Amino acid sequence: MPAMRAASAAFAAALLWATCGQAQVAEKTAVDVAFSVTDPHYTNEFTDPDLAILQAHAAAVVATVFDRRFPFLEFRADKPSDYTLTVRLARAEGDGSSASTEFGFHFALSGPDVPEGSQSYLKFRDKSRYLDPIGSVDALAAEIEASLTQLNGAKIISDLLSHVPIAEDGAFQGGDLSVWIINRDRVRLCMTADSHLDVMTAFPVAQVGRVHARFATQVMAVDPGGATGTNIVAKAASTADPDMIRELRAATPVDVKVERVFVIEHVPNCPQQPQDAPADSFLTAQSNP
């Protein structure tokens, strides 16, 4: 029991230390959504104005569905941002042939430091439905929205969203505790413990100089913070390089800089009625299940 109380106090102290010294960021990272339909199988069924309406409607639908499924980012179809998610409704094989085939959503992500070829795919209509009526703009948009409910969230994160940072600062508390603390002012990231993050961290290494390493971490505690934001405490995951962890622990905290934070696995939790909770009582509850 004394050890549990000590761990709880250490967590609370680390969180207080980090949130006092960090820059506060008031917005989620935005991802612009663009939707296109270019295959004649669909475009021949609509006038140009109706096609433009369909694409705008579908972009808004994708943004809404992604906003709900991946609440650690902000998806919007109304204005450009640094990151863009492009969705094409096209043939599964990606060619322009007129043969009967499956159609699906081809997702592609672009933005700063996003690896070239970051793509994913979701089936829309299989080959057996090739001759089915296309329907009206509203009917097709509704079918697109229904299809997006079949998203494999883990695959979308792995293929695409793990390349978009949810934060560009944070803090590292070394010593026996050795945790990262990410604070987002006025932002609710809707994640629970057991989510996984990659944290890009810069720190000095003796006889080497300053290094930039991406650490795999597991979220230990999340304080939703009510309207004030989200505080995340994460520890190094079992897959993290133990030698790099030792070097990081040896660095003084002021020489360690958290550069970017990425979601690798998201365990969601978005309560409809957020409750304000002091950080110390929340961390006490996490340490004493």
N, C-alpha and C positions, 0 to 999 in steps of 0.2 A: 504493500500500500504506500509506504513512503516513496518508493521508487516511482510509482504511478503519479503521485502528487508532484514529485520533482520534474517528471517528464512534462506534465501539464504546465507547470510554471515556466519551464524552459520554452515550450511552444509559445505561450502567451508573451514571454519576454522577447522572443525572436520576432513575433508578429508586430509587437509594439515598436521595436527597434527599426524594423524595415519600413513600416508605414509612416514613421516620423521622418525618414530620410529620403523617401522615394519621390520622384516626380509623379504627379497624379494625371492620368490620361482619362478624359471624360467620354470617349467614344470608342465603340467597337471598330475593328478594322473593316472597312467597307469593301464589298465585292460587287462590281457592276455585272448585270446579267443581260446578255444579248441572245436573241432567239432567231433562227433563220430556217426557212423552208425553201429549197431550191429545186427539188426533184419535180419534173413535169407531172409525175403521177399525182402529186398534190397541187402544184401551182396551176395546172390546167383547169382545175375545178373552181378557181376563184378569179375575180377581177383583181387588178393591181391594188385598188383601194381596199378591197376586202382582205387581200393577202397581207397588206400592211397592218390592218386591224388585228388579224390573227396573230401575227408575229409579236406585236406589242402586247396583246393580251396574254400570249403564251410566256413572254419574258416576265410579265408581272406574276403569273402563276408560279413559274419556277422560283422567282425571288421569294414569294410567300411561303412555298413549301420548304425551301432551303432554310429560310429564316426560322421556321418552326422546328425543323429537324436538327439544325446545327446552330444553336443560339449563341455560340461563342463568337460568331461573326455576324456582320450585317449585310444582307443581300438586298439589292435594290436595282430597279430597272429604269430609274428616272434620270440618273446623271452619271457621267464617267467617274471612275476612281482608279487608283493605282493598279488594282487587280480586276481582271475581267474574266468572267465565266461565260464562255460561248457555247451555246447549245444548238446543234443542227439536227433537224428531223430529216434523216436520210436513210438510204439503203444500208443494210448491215455490212455489206462488203465494201461500201464506200465508193462504188463506181457509178457510172452514169448509164448503165445498161437498162434496157426496157423489159428485161425478163422478170417473171414473177419471183418475188423474194421477200425476205423479212425487212421491216423498217424499224429503226430505233433511234434513240437519242444519243448523239455523239457529243460528249462533254469535253471541253478543252479549257485549260486554265493558263492565263498569261499574267505577267507582272514581275516586279523586281525579284531577282534571284530564283524565280520559278524555273525548274529544269525544263528544257525544251522537250516537247512530246508528252507533257503531263495531260493525260487523257483518260476517259472512262466511257463506259457504254451501258445503256439500259434498253432492253427490248420494248418496242411500242406495239407493233402489230406483227404477228408471225406470218410466215409464207401462206398459210391456209386462209388468211384474211385479206389477201392481196386484192381480190375483186369485191370486197365489201364496200358499200357506199362510203364516200368520204364524209358526207354530211355538211351541215352549215358551219359557219365560222364559230358560232356559240357551241354547237355540238362537238366539233373537233377540239375546241379549247377545253371543254369539260372532260373529254376523253383523255387529253394530254394530262390534265390535273389528276385524274384517277390513276393513270399509269405511273405517275411520279410517286404515288404512295408505296410502290413496290421497290423503291430505292433500297439498295444495300448500303446502309449508312457507314459501316466500317470500311467498305470498299471505296466509297466516295472520299472518305477522310484519307485513306491510304494513298489513293491515286491522285487526289487533287488538294484537298483542304489542309493537309499536313504541311503544305508549302506556304501557307498564309499565316503570318505571325498574329497572335492574339494580343501580344504586348511587346514593347520594345525597350522595356526596362524592368528592373526587379532588384532583388538583393540576395546575397548569399551569407548565411550565418555558419561559420566554420566551427571547429572544435568537435566535441563529442556529438553535438546535435547535427551539424552539417546538413542544413536544409536550404532550399531556395524559397523565397517568399515573393509572390507576385501580387501586387495590389492594384485593383482597377477601380478608380473613383467613379461612382455613379454608373457603373456598368455591372449588370447581372449576367454571369457567364453560364449559369444553369448547369453546373457539373458537380459530381459528388466525388468522394474519396474513391480510389481505384481507377480513376481516369489516369491517363498517361500523357506526359508532356515531354517534348524535347526542348532543352534550354541551351541556347547558344551563349557561351560564357567566355569572356576574355580574362586572362590572369597571367601573372609572371611565373616562369619556371626557371629555376636556377640553371645557369650555363646554357640556356636555350633562348631566353628572352620571353616576350609576350606571345602567348598562344591563344588561338580561338578554337574552342572545342564545343561540340554539340553533345550534351549529356542527356541520356535517357533517364527520365525520372517518373516516379509514381506519386500521385497526389495522396497525401496523408490526411489532410483536413481541408475543408472549404467552409469559410464563414460567409454566408450569403450577404450579411451586412445590411439587410433591408434595403432602404432607398440609398444607402451610402455607397454601395458597390460590392465587390467581391474580393476576399482575401484568400489566397491559395498557399498552402504549405506543402512542398513536395520534397521527397528524398530521392537519392540516386536509386535507380532501378537495378535489379540484379544483373542486367546486361551491360551496365556501365563499366567502363575500363577502370579497374581498381587502381592502377598506377596513376592515371589521370586524377582520380578522386583524391589520392594521397597528396599529389602536387597541389591540387586546389585547396585542400585543407591547410596546407602549409603556408598559403598566401595570406597576407593580412587583408581583412575585409575591404578596406578602402582601396586596395589595388585590384579588387575583383569587380568586373562590370558585366551585368546581365544585358545582353544585346538584343536578343529576340527570344520569344517563347512560342512554341508551336504545339497544337493539339495533335496527338498521335492516336489516342483512343479516348472516346468521350462516353462517360457514363452519365446520362442526363438526369437532371432534377430541376424542374421549374415550378416551384409552388405558386399557386395562383394568388395567394395572399402572403406576400413577403413579410416576415417578422424581423424587427430589429433585435439583435442579440449581441451583448458585449462579447468581445473577442475572447476574454479570459474564460467566461462561462462556457462558450462554445467549445473551446479547445479542451476544457476540463471534461466535457461530455464525450469528446472524441477519444480521450485517453482513458476514460473509465466507462466502457460499454456496459 
